[in-house]
């Protein structure tokens, strides 16, 4: 017959194991409408602006892990113009073209300012996750052409981001509206969810209690 050291220790250890299992990443994405909140959540991040006009391709794995800024059905680059990033076709800026961010390796946080929403249109953001699947998000504003922030984190990793604009929230017509973005932020460290921190601390506390009871 195998006996446990004590029934109370076994119960506490069992509860701690349940909490530890609950702390395993669920890879639930968190969306932010505030850059301040996004920055606080991700900690260290890389920032990009597009103040210098010209074609844009970011390839350095040490600078945010961007494999490039590309467009769907257009060039393998985006184009910076007048302080923002647009798509491009044939090397010429084309704000009606989807801008796509592909990552060299998974990143865990991505944010940007949308500069070109006129109050009657939506920015459409398609986020593909490393674990699989794509989710569509949308943002708008009631104040035409004021910058609107969109940020997202996911502990499982982000594989790519596509941004275009439409005049309906669930729009799929990639060329219906023009769009310009700027101030892109990339986080390359895993961003733990607040619930994960809380559960982890609780689990450690229970394990400490169990250890003390065992030694008593």
C-alpha positions, 0 to 999 in steps of 0.5 A: 500500500502506498501512502501519501505523506499527509492527506492535507499535503496531497490536497494542497499539492493536487490544487497546486497542480491544477493551478499549474495546468491552468497556467499553461498558455491558452494563447488568447489574443488581447486587443488594445485601443490605447498605445499606453496600455499596449506598451505597458503590456508588452514591455520591450518593443521596437518602433518604426515610423515611415518619415522618409519617403520611399520603398520600405522593406524591413528584413533585420531579425534584430529589429523587430523580426519583420520579414518585410512589408508587402502587399497582396497582389502588389509589390513585395514592399510597401511605400512610405509617403508623407509620413505614413506607410501605404501599399505600392504597385510597380514601386508607386505608392497605392493607398488602395492596396493591402499592406501585409506584415510577414514575420521572420519568426513569431512576434507576440505583440503588434500595434500601429496608428491608422491615419486615414479613417474618414469617420465613415470607414473601417480599418480591417485588420486580419491577424494570422496566428502561429498556432493556426487560424486568422481572425478579422478585427476592425476599428473606426473613429468618429473624428475624421483623420485623427490617428486611431490605435490598434494593438494585439498581443498573443502568447502563442505568437503572431504570424502575419498582419494585413491591413486594409480599409473599407466602408463596412465593418466586415468588408472584404473589398480590398480596394474600396477605400484608401488607408495609411498607417504609421508608428508600428510597434513590434514586441518580440518577447512573450506577453503573459496574460494577467490571469496567467500571472495571478494563477502562477502566483497562487499556485506557488503559494499553495505549493509553499503551504504544502511544503511547510505542512510536509516539513512540520 
